[in-house]
Amino acid sequence: MAAIDISQVAVIEIILGTLIGILGVIVILQWTNLRAARRLLAEQPKVEPEPVSSDASARRMEQDLSFLVDYIKEFPDLMAELNAQTEVRQIPPVLLKAMVRIFRAEAVVLIRRRRTLEETDKKSRLIVAANASTERGLAVGTEVPFGEGHLGYVAERGRIMSREDYRREVADSPRHKDASQWPTFTVAAPMMHGTETLGVIALARPQRNHPQQKEMMQAIASLGALTWNNLTVYGKVKVAADIDELTGIYNKRALKFRLSEFVYGARQHGARVSVLMFDIDHFKQYNDNNGHIAGDQALRVLAQLVQDSVRTDDVFGRFGGEEFLLIMPNRSRTQALSAATNILQRIEHHDFPFGKGQPMGRVTVSGGVATFPEDAQDAVELLLAADNALYRAKQQGRNKVCQAESGLNPHPTATPFGADDTQT
């Protein structure tokens, strides 16, 4: 994970260095032109109206230079702000505020592509993700057809376009006869990752303009796209690290982390957290009789069965082997036991392949329920209490759930259950 982060930072630093270098060259050229204009103005005879025109040109060049210097100063701050974000959805507001701040535009809109990069449908739609304008029909959440209007056309072509560029290209196109329903912008720049358009950022009626405005806009769009893609990749890697490859539910590492968070929050707010730990009865026999491929399929089916049965705020995952853990925030002991009983009954009544060959004539599970703070003082003790209750359910004949009992929950030792070794 560290290597990914380092490489991302290196890429961003290279791009930033290149952009600053380019902008530095532009500043030097602007400064050179400004000095030349002033020299020319000084050498000209004092006649009217030439001095007025030359003086206006010099002032304009000085304004352009001042704007460019301000832009360069803003760029590192924008990069730092983008890098501080942890989710893709946080990027549009950051870019929006930067555009308003830098160009002092009356209208700025950012649209994003709704499809994922893995899809190949070129006709996917765009959605307004952030908006600092009163432009007609472009409220946040508005869908913009891919290829239609100024924004959709820029997204489709993957090229930055001013209002004049867009109108010139579509003037004779029958396909864009009805594009008048969509507003046009001073400049619209695509946010590109390779050949893929992630979104488009556009501004209208800026108070600050510059001859290189397109290039300045494209630099911001490119930086936004780079951060966007990095967060997308990082999110996929993070999700993959938290998911059990076989069943598609949370893995042990993620479960332990989430349980610690829930217990901490419950302690802070005087709330409860309950857990159900359960495993499949006689699973070794199921594997021996039917093969490990059938055993893996049984685990997948059971995982999906339980996942479809729990509440949206519950966290369910595979704790190891044939053992599973369900974390139930804000559930009392009675509520947790009732939920656990329902899950066990649903598993018992499901027609698993080869279930009739099991000792009990069907696939069953045994479980233990424990609740913080009644049965434990921290996350490790809570797992120990649930595991102890699971052990009693096994002793009492299996296919049942037991609740943790006061005084029967051992205090965690130096190597507590819930570390890397899993009891099954």
For each residue, the residues with C-beta under 8 A, 3 or more apart:
1: 4 5 237 241
2: 5 6
3: 6 7
4: 1 7 8 233 234 237
5: 1 2 8 9 234
6: 2 3 9 10
7: 3 4 10 11
8: 4 5 11 12 230 234
9: 5 6 12 13 83
10: 6 7 13 14
11: 7 8 14 15 226
12: 8 9 15 16 79 83 223 226 227 230
13: 9 10 16 17
14: 10 11 17 18
15: 11 12 18 19 222 223 226
16: 12 13 19 20 75 76 79 223
17: 13 14 20 21
18: 14 15 21 22
19: 15 16 22 23 75 219 223
20: 16 17 23 24 72 75
21: 17 18 24 25
22: 18 19 25 26
23: 19 20 26 27 68 71 72 75 219
24: 20 21 27 28 72
25: 21 22 28 29
26: 22 23 29 30 68 212
27: 23 24 30 31 65 68 69 72
28: 24 25 31 32
29: 25 26 32 33
30: 26 27 33 34 61 64 65 68
31: 27 28 34 35 65
32: 28 29 35 36
33: 29 30 36 37 61
34: 30 31 37 38 58 61 62 65
35: 31 32 38 39
36: 32 33 39 40
37: 33 34 40 41 54 57 58 61
38: 34 35 41 42 58
39: 35 36 42 43
40: 36 37 43 44 54
41: 37 38 44 51 54 55 58
42: 38 39
43: 39 40
44: 40 41 47 50 51 54
45:
46: 51
47: 44 50 51
48: 51 52
49: 52 53
50: 44 47 53 54
51: 41 44 46 47 48 54 55
52: 48 49 55 56
53: 49 50 56 57
54: 37 40 41 44 50 51 57 58
55: 41 51 52 58 59
56: 52 53 59 60
57: 37 53 54 60 61
58: 34 37 38 41 54 55 61 62
59: 55 56 62 63
60: 56 57 63 64
61: 30 33 34 37 57 58 64 65
62: 34 58 59 65 66
63: 59 60 66 67
64: 30 60 61 67 68 210 211
65: 27 30 31 34 61 62 68 69
66: 62 63 69 70
67: 63 64 70 71 208 209 210
68: 23 26 27 30 64 65 71 72 210 212
69: 27 65 66 72 73
70: 66 67 73 74 102
71: 23 67 68 74 75 102 210 216
72: 20 23 24 27 68 69 75
73: 69 70 76 77
74: 70 71 77 78 98 101 102
75: 16 19 20 23 71 72 78 79 219 223
76: 16 73 79 80
77: 73 74 80 81
78: 74 75 81 82 94 98 220 223
79: 12 16 75 76 82 83 223
80: 76 77 83 84
81: 77 78 84 85 94 98
82: 78 79 85 91 94 95 223 224 227
83: 9 12 79 80 227
84: 80 81
85: 81 82 90 91 94 227 231
86: 90 231
87: 90 231 235
88: 91 228 231 232 235
89: 92 129
90: 85 86 87 93 94
91: 82 85 88 94 95 224 227 228 231
92: 89 95 96 110 112 129 130 199
93: 90 96 97 130
94: 78 81 82 85 90 91 97 98
95: 82 91 92 98 99 110 130 201 220 224
96: 92 93 99 100 108 110 130 131 132 201
97: 93 94 100 101 132
98: 74 78 81 94 95 101 102 220
99: 95 96 102 103 105 108 132 201 203 220
100: 96 97 103 104 105 108 132
101: 74 97 98 104
102: 70 71 74 98 99 208 216 220
103: 99 100 108 203 206 207 208 213
104: 100 101 206 207 208
105: 99 100 108 132 186 203 204 205 206 207
106: 133 204 205 206 207
107: 132 133 134 135 185 203 204 205
108: 96 99 100 103 105 131 132 133 201 202 203 204
109: 128 130 131 132 133 135 138 151 185 201 202 203
110: 92 95 96 128 129 130 131 199 200 201 202
111: 126 127 128 129 144 151 155 199 200
112: 92 126 127 129 198 199
113: 124 126 146 155 197 198 199
114: 124 125 126 127 143
115: 119 121 124
116: 119
117: 193 196 232
118:
119: 115 116 124
120:
121: 115 124
122: 146 156
123: 146 147
124: 113 114 115 119 121 146
125: 114 143 144 145 146
126: 111 112 113 114 143 144 145 146 151 152 155 199 200
127: 111 112 114 141 142 143 144
128: 109 110 111 131 138 139 140 141 142 144
129: 89 92 110 111 112 140 199
130: 92 93 95 96 109 110 140
131: 96 108 109 110 128 135 138 139 140
132: 96 97 99 100 105 107 108 109
133: 106 107 108 109 138 204
134: 107
135: 107 109 131 138 183 204
136: 183
137: 142 181 182 183
138: 109 128 131 133 135 142 144 183
139: 128 131 142
140: 128 129 130 131
141: 127 128
142: 127 128 137 138 139
143: 114 125 126 127
144: 111 125 126 127 128 138 148 149 151 152 182
145: 125 126 148 149 152
146: 113 122 123 124 125 126 152 155 156
147: 123 152 153 155 156
148: 144 145 152 153 176 179 182
149: 144 145 152 153 179 181 182 183 184
150: 153 154 161 163 166 179 182 183 184 185 188 202
151: 109 111 126 144 154 155 182 185 188 200 202
152: 126 144 145 146 147 148 149 155 156 182
153: 147 148 149 150 156 157 161 166 169 170 176 179
154: 150 151 157 158 159 160 161 166 188 189 190 200 202
155: 111 113 126 146 147 151 152 158 190 197 199 200
156: 122 146 147 152 153 197
157: 153 154 161 190
158: 154 155 190 192 195 197
159: 154 190
160: 154 187 188 189 190 214 217 218 221
161: 150 153 154 157 165 166 169 187 188
162: 165 166 186 187 214
163: 150 166 167 184 185 186 187
164: 167 168
165: 161 162 168 169
166: 150 153 154 161 162 163 169 170 184 188
167: 163 164 170 171 184
168: 164 165 171
169: 153 161 165 166 173
170: 153 166 167 173 175 176 179
171: 167 168
172:
173: 169 170 176 177
174: 177
175: 170
176: 148 153 170 173 179
177: 173 174
178: 181
179: 148 149 150 153 170 176 182
180:
181: 137 149 178
182: 137 144 148 149 150 151 152 179
183: 135 136 137 138 149 150 204
184: 149 150 163 166 167 204
185: 107 109 150 151 163 188 202 203 204
186: 105 162 163 202 203 204 205 206 213
187: 160 161 162 163 202 203 213 214 217
188: 150 151 154 160 161 166 185 200 201 202
189: 154 160 200 201 202 214 217 218 220 221
190: 154 155 157 158 159 160 197 199 200 221
191: 197 198 199 200 201 221 222 224 225 228
192: 158 195 196 197 198 221 222 225
193: 117 196 198 225 226 228 229
194:
195: 158 192
196: 117 192 193
197: 113 155 156 158 190 191 192 200
198: 112 113 191 192 193 225 228 229
199: 92 110 111 112 113 126 129 155 190 191 224 225 228
200: 110 111 126 151 154 155 188 189 190 191 197 221
201: 95 96 99 108 109 110 188 189 191 217 220 221 224
202: 108 109 110 150 151 154 185 186 187 188 189
203: 99 103 105 107 108 109 185 186 187 206 217
204: 105 106 107 108 133 135 183 184 185 186
205: 105 106 107 186
206: 103 104 105 106 186 203 209 213
207: 103 104 105 106
208: 67 102 103 104
209: 67 206 213
210: 64 67 68 71 213 216
211: 64
212: 26 68 215 216
213: 103 186 187 206 209 210 216 217
214: 160 162 187 189 217 218
215: 212 218 219
216: 71 102 210 212 213 219 220
217: 160 187 189 201 203 213 214 220 221
218: 160 189 214 215 221 222
219: 19 23 75 215 216 222 223
220: 78 95 98 99 102 189 201 216 217 223 224
221: 160 189 190 191 192 200 201 217 218 224 225
222: 15 191 192 218 219 225 226
223: 12 15 16 19 75 78 79 82 219 220 226 227
224: 82 91 95 191 199 201 220 221 227 228
225: 191 192 193 198 199 221 222 228 229
226: 11 12 15 193 222 223 229 230
227: 12 82 83 85 91 223 224 230 231
228: 88 91 191 193 198 199 224 225 231 232
229: 193 198 225 226 232 233
230: 8 12 226 227 233 234
231: 85 86 87 88 91 227 228 234 235
232: 88 117 228 229 235 236
233: 4 229 230 236 237
234: 4 5 8 230 231 237 238
235: 87 88 231 232 238 239
236: 232 233 239 240
237: 1 4 233 234 240 241
238: 234 235 241 242
239: 235 236 242 243
240: 236 237 243
241: 1 237 238 253 254
242: 238 239 250 251 253 254
243: 239 240 248 249 250 251 254
244: 247 248 249 250 251 303 317 318
245:
246: 296 299 300 318
247: 244 299 300 303 304 318
248: 243 244 300 303 304
249: 243 244 303 307 316 317 318
250: 242 243 244 254 255 258 315 316 317 318
251: 242 243 244 254 255 317 318
252: 255 256 317 318 319 320 422
253: 241 242 256 257
254: 241 242 243 250 251 257 258 317
255: 250 251 252 258 259 315 317 319 325 327
256: 252 253 259 260 379 418
257: 253 254 260 261
258: 250 254 255 261 262 315 327
259: 255 256 262 263 273 275 315 325 327 379 382 383
260: 256 257 263 264 379
261: 257 258 264 265
262: 258 259 265 266 273 315 327 329
263: 259 260 266 267 273 372 378 379 382
264: 260 261 267 268
265: 261 262 268 269 271 329
266: 262 263 269 270 271 272 273 329 372 373
267: 263 264 270 372 373
268: 264 265
269: 265 266
270: 266 267
271: 265 266 329 330
272: 266 329 330 331 332 371 372 373 374
273: 259 262 263 266 327 328 329 330 331 371 372 382
274: 327 328 331 332 333 335 336 369 370 371 372
275: 259 325 326 327 328 336 369 370 371 382 383 386
276: 325 326 328 336 339 340 343 367 368 369 386 401
277: 319 323 324 325 326 367 368 370 383 386 387 389 390
278: 323 324 326 340 343 344 365 366 367 368 390 401
279: 283 321 322 323 324 365 366 367 390 424
280: 283 286 298 299 302 322 363 364 365
281: 358 359 360 363 364 365 366 394 398 399
282: 285 286 358 359 360 398
283: 279 280 286 287 295 298 321 322 424
284: 287 288
285: 282 288 289 358 359
286: 280 282 283 289 290 294 295 298 354 357 358 363
287: 283 284 290 291 292 294 295
288: 284 285
289: 285 286 354 357
290: 286 287 294 295 353 354 357
291: 287 294 295
292: 287 295 296
293: 296 297
294: 286 287 290 291 297 298 353 354
295: 283 286 287 290 291 292 298 299
296: 246 292 293 299 300
297: 293 294 300 301 353
298: 280 283 286 294 295 301 302 352 353 354 363
299: 246 247 280 295 296 302 303 318 322
300: 246 247 248 296 297 303 304
301: 297 298 304 305 350 352
302: 280 298 299 305 306 324 347 352 363 365
303: 244 247 248 249 299 300 306 307 316 318 324
304: 247 248 300 301 307 308
305: 301 302 308 309 346 347 350
306: 302 303 309 310 316 324 326 343 346 347
307: 249 303 304 310 316
308: 304 305
309: 305 306 342 343 346
310: 306 307 314 316 326 328 339 343
311: 314 328
312:
313: 329 330
314: 310 311 326 327 328 329
315: 250 255 258 259 262 326 327 329
316: 249 250 303 306 307 310 324 325 326 327
317: 244 249 250 251 252 254 255 324 325
318: 244 246 247 249 250 251 252 299 303 323 324 325
319: 252 255 277 323 324 325 422
320: 252 323 422 424
321: 279 283 422 424
322: 279 280 283 299 424
323: 277 278 279 318 319 320 422 423 424
324: 277 278 279 302 303 306 316 317 318 319
325: 255 259 275 276 277 316 317 318 319 383 386
326: 275 276 277 278 306 310 314 315 316 339 340 343
327: 255 258 259 262 273 274 275 314 315 316
328: 273 274 275 276 310 311 314 331 335 336 339
329: 262 265 266 271 272 273 313 314 315
330: 271 272 273 313
331: 272 273 274 328 335 336 339 371
332: 272 274 335 336 371
333: 274 336 337 369 371 374 375 403
334: 337 338
335: 274 328 331 332 338 339
336: 274 275 276 328 331 332 333 339 340 369 371
337: 333 334 340 341 369 401 403
338: 334 335 341 342
339: 276 310 326 328 331 335 336 342 343
340: 276 278 326 336 337 343 344 367 369 401
341: 337 338 344 345 401
342: 309 338 339 345 346
343: 276 278 306 309 310 326 339 340 346 347 367
344: 278 340 341 347 348 364 365 367 399 400 401
345: 341 342 348 349
346: 305 306 309 342 343 349 350
347: 302 305 306 343 344 350 363 364 365
348: 344 345 362 363 364 365 399
349: 345 346
350: 301 305 346 347 363
351: 355
352: 298 301 302 355 362 363
353: 290 294 297 298
354: 286 289 290 294 298 357 358
355: 351 352 358 361 362 363
356: 361 362
357: 286 289 290 354
358: 281 282 285 286 354 355 361 362 363 364
359: 281 282 285
360: 281 282 364 398 399
361: 355 356 358
362: 348 352 355 356 358
363: 280 281 286 298 302 347 348 350 352 355 358
364: 280 281 344 347 348 358 360 398 399
365: 278 279 280 281 302 344 347 348 399
366: 278 279 281 390 393 394 398 399 400 401
367: 276 277 278 279 340 343 344 389 390 393 400 401 402
368: 276 277 278 385 386 387 388 389 390 391 392 393 401 402 403 404
369: 274 275 276 333 336 337 340 386 389 401 402 403 404
370: 274 275 277 375 376 382 383 385 386 389 403 404 409
371: 272 273 274 275 331 332 333 336 374 375 376 382 404
372: 263 266 267 272 273 274 375 376 377 378 379 382
373: 266 267 272 376 377
374: 272 333 371 406
375: 333 370 371 372 381 382 385 404 406 409
376: 370 371 372 373 379 380 381 382 384 385 404 409
377: 372 373 381
378: 263 372 381 382
379: 256 259 260 263 372 376 382 383 418
380: 376 383 384 412 416 418
381: 375 376 377 378 384 385 409 411 412
382: 259 263 273 275 370 371 372 375 376 378 379 385 386
383: 259 275 277 325 370 379 380 386 387 416 417 418
384: 376 380 381 387 388 409 410 412 416 417 418
385: 368 370 375 376 381 382 388 389 404 409
386: 275 276 277 325 368 369 370 382 383 389 390 404
387: 277 368 383 384 390 391 417 423
388: 368 384 385 391 392 404 408 409 410
389: 277 367 368 369 370 385 386 392 393 401 402 403 404 405
390: 277 278 279 366 367 368 386 387 393 394 402
391: 368 387 388 394 395
392: 368 388 389 395 396 402 408
393: 366 367 368 389 390 396 398 400 401 402
394: 281 366 390 391 398
395: 391 392
396: 392 393 400 402
397: 400
398: 281 282 360 364 366 393 394
399: 281 344 348 360 364 365 366
400: 344 366 367 393 396 397
401: 276 278 337 340 341 344 366 367 368 369 389 393
402: 367 368 369 389 390 392 393 396
403: 333 337 368 369 370 389
404: 368 369 370 371 375 376 385 386 388 389 408 409
405: 389 408 409
406: 374 375 409
407:
408: 388 392 404 405
409: 370 375 376 381 384 385 388 404 405 406
410: 384 388 413
411: 381
412: 380 381 384 416 417
413: 410 416
414:
415: 419 421
416: 380 383 384 412 413 419
417: 383 384 387 412 421 423
418: 256 379 380 383 384
419: 415 416
420:
421: 415 417
422: 252 319 320 321 323
423: 323 387 417
424: 279 283 320 321 322 323
